[in-house]
C-alpha cells in the first residue's frame, strides 16, 4: 500500500492522522468508495461494519484486513457525520485530499458504493467486494487473502 498512499496521511474515525505505511502493511485492503447521501451506501455500510468487526475483533489473531474510505460526500462535515454515524473503526482519505479523484480514475469507479479489494501493491484482487461480502460473508476473505500473497496464519 506504500505505492498507493505514498506521501499521504489517512485519518481515523476519531480524526487522528495515521501513517498508511504502518497501518496497511501486510494487510488486504478494501478501498470503500461511498457517501452518506447515497442510499445504497447506507444500506451496505452496516454490512461492511459487521464483516470488519467479525474479522478484526472476533478472530484470533485479528485478520490482516483494513478498510480505507474514499468519500464522495459533498463536504468535510457530511463525511465526518457519515463516518461517526455509520462507519466501522476504519481509516479514510482526508476529505480535502484531491488524490481521491486519482483513485476513482485508477480503479474505474463510475458508481458508488464500490468496495475494491487490493493487494499491497495496489493491484486489484476483486472490484466486487460488496457483492462477495453479501453473497459469501466471511468466507470471501480467505480468497482475498490467497490473492493478496500475504502469508499469515489466519483461520476464519
C-alpha positions as CSV (number, residue, x, y, z in Angstrom):
1,X,0.0,0.0,0.0
2,X,3.1,2.2,0.2
3,X,2.7,2.7,-3.6
4,X,-1.0,3.7,-3.4
5,X,-0.8,6.1,-0.5
6,X,2.8,7.1,-0.7
7,X,3.5,10.5,0.9
8,X,-0.1,10.9,2.2
9,X,-1.8,10.6,5.6
10,X,-5.0,8.8,6.3
11,X,-7.4,9.7,9.2
12,X,-9.0,7.5,11.7
13,X,-12.7,7.8,12.7
14,X,-11.7,10.0,15.6
15,X,-9.8,12.4,13.4
16,X,-6.2,11.2,14.2
17,X,-3.7,11.3,11.4
18,X,-2.4,7.8,10.5
19,X,0.7,6.7,8.6
20,X,-0.7,4.4,5.8
21,X,2.6,2.6,5.6
22,X,2.3,1.4,9.2
23,X,-1.5,0.9,9.2
24,X,-1.8,-1.0,6.0
25,X,1.4,-3.1,6.0
26,X,0.8,-6.8,5.3
27,X,-2.9,-6.4,5.0
28,X,-5.6,-7.0,2.5
29,X,-7.1,-3.5,1.9
30,X,-10.7,-2.7,0.9
31,X,-11.0,0.7,-0.8
32,X,-14.5,1.8,0.1
33,X,-15.9,4.4,-2.3
34,X,-19.0,5.7,-0.6
35,X,-21.0,8.7,0.6
36,X,-23.6,9.4,3.3
37,X,-26.1,10.8,0.8
38,X,-26.2,7.6,-1.2
39,X,-28.9,5.2,0.0
40,X,-27.3,2.0,-1.4
41,X,-24.2,3.1,0.5
42,X,-26.2,3.5,3.7
43,X,-27.6,0.0,3.1
44,X,-24.2,-1.6,2.6
45,X,-22.2,0.2,5.2
46,X,-23.7,-1.7,8.2
47,X,-23.0,-5.0,6.4
48,X,-19.4,-3.9,5.9
49,X,-19.2,-2.9,9.6
50,X,-20.3,-6.3,10.7
51,X,-17.8,-8.0,8.3
52,X,-15.0,-5.8,9.5
53,X,-15.8,-6.3,13.2
54,X,-16.0,-10.1,12.9
55,X,-12.7,-10.2,11.0
56,X,-10.8,-7.9,13.4
57,X,-12.5,-8.4,16.8
58,X,-13.8,-12.0,16.7
59,X,-10.9,-13.8,15.2
60,X,-7.6,-14.6,16.9
61,X,-5.2,-13.2,15.8
62,X,-7.2,-10.4,14.1
63,X,-7.4,-10.8,10.3
64,X,-4.9,-8.8,8.2
65,X,-7.6,-6.6,6.8
66,X,-8.2,-2.8,6.7
67,X,-10.7,-0.6,5.0
68,X,-9.9,2.9,3.6
69,X,-12.9,5.1,3.0
70,X,-12.8,7.3,-0.1
71,X,-15.6,9.8,0.3
72,X,-18.0,11.2,-2.3
73,X,-19.7,13.3,0.3
74,X,-20.4,16.9,-0.6
75,X,-18.5,18.4,2.4
76,X,-16.0,17.5,5.1
77,X,-18.8,17.9,7.6
78,X,-21.0,15.4,5.7
79,X,-18.1,13.0,5.5
80,X,-17.4,13.3,9.3
81,X,-21.1,12.8,10.1
82,X,-21.3,9.7,7.9
83,X,-18.2,8.2,9.4
84,X,-19.3,8.8,13.0
85,X,-22.9,7.7,12.5
86,X,-22.3,4.5,10.4
87,X,-18.7,3.5,9.8
88,X,-16.6,0.9,11.5
89,X,-13.3,1.8,13.1
90,X,-11.5,2.1,9.8
91,X,-9.4,4.7,8.0
92,X,-10.2,7.4,5.5
93,X,-8.5,9.5,2.9
94,X,-9.0,13.1,4.2
95,X,-11.9,14.9,2.5
96,X,-9.9,17.7,1.0
97,X,-7.2,15.4,-0.5
98,X,-7.5,15.7,-4.3
99,X,-6.0,12.2,-4.6
100,X,-9.5,10.7,-4.2
101,X,-10.1,11.7,-7.9
102,X,-7.0,9.9,-9.0
103,X,-8.1,6.8,-7.0
104,X,-11.5,6.9,-8.6
105,X,-9.9,7.0,-12.1
106,X,-7.3,4.4,-11.3
107,X,-9.9,1.9,-10.0
108,X,-12.6,2.9,-12.6
109,X,-15.2,4.0,-10.1
110,X,-18.3,5.0,-12.0
111,X,-20.9,4.4,-9.3
112,X,-21.0,4.0,-5.5
113,X,-20.9,2.1,-3.3
114,X,-17.9,0.3,-4.5
115,X,-15.6,-1.9,-2.5
116,X,-12.3,-2.6,-4.3
117,X,-10.1,-5.2,-2.6
118,X,-6.4,-4.7,-3.3
119,X,-3.0,-6.2,-2.6
120,X,-0.1,-4.4,-1.0
121,X,0.9,-3.2,-4.5
122,X,-2.5,-1.6,-5.1
123,X,-3.2,-4.3,-7.7
124,X,-6.9,-5.4,-7.7
125,X,-7.9,-8.7,-6.2
126,X,-11.5,-8.0,-6.9
127,X,-13.7,-5.0,-7.6
128,X,-16.7,-6.9,-6.4
129,X,-16.1,-6.8,-2.7
130,X,-19.6,-5.6,-1.9
131,X,-21.2,-8.4,-3.8
132,X,-18.9,-11.0,-2.4
133,X,-19.5,-10.0,1.2
134,X,-23.3,-10.0,0.6
135,X,-23.1,-13.4,-1.1
136,X,-20.4,-15.3,0.8
137,X,-19.9,-13.4,4.1
138,X,-16.7,-14.0,5.9
139,X,-15.6,-16.9,3.6
140,X,-14.7,-14.5,0.8
141,X,-11.9,-13.2,3.0
142,X,-9.9,-16.4,2.6
143,X,-10.0,-16.0,-1.2
144,X,-8.8,-12.4,-0.9
145,X,-6.0,-13.4,1.4
146,X,-4.9,-16.1,-1.1
147,X,-5.0,-13.5,-3.9
148,X,-3.0,-11.0,-1.8
149,X,0.2,-13.0,-1.4
150,X,0.2,-12.4,2.3
151,X,1.4,-15.3,4.2
152,X,0.0,-15.3,7.6
153,X,-1.6,-17.8,9.9
154,X,-5.3,-16.9,9.6
155,X,-8.3,-19.1,10.0
156,X,-11.9,-17.9,9.7
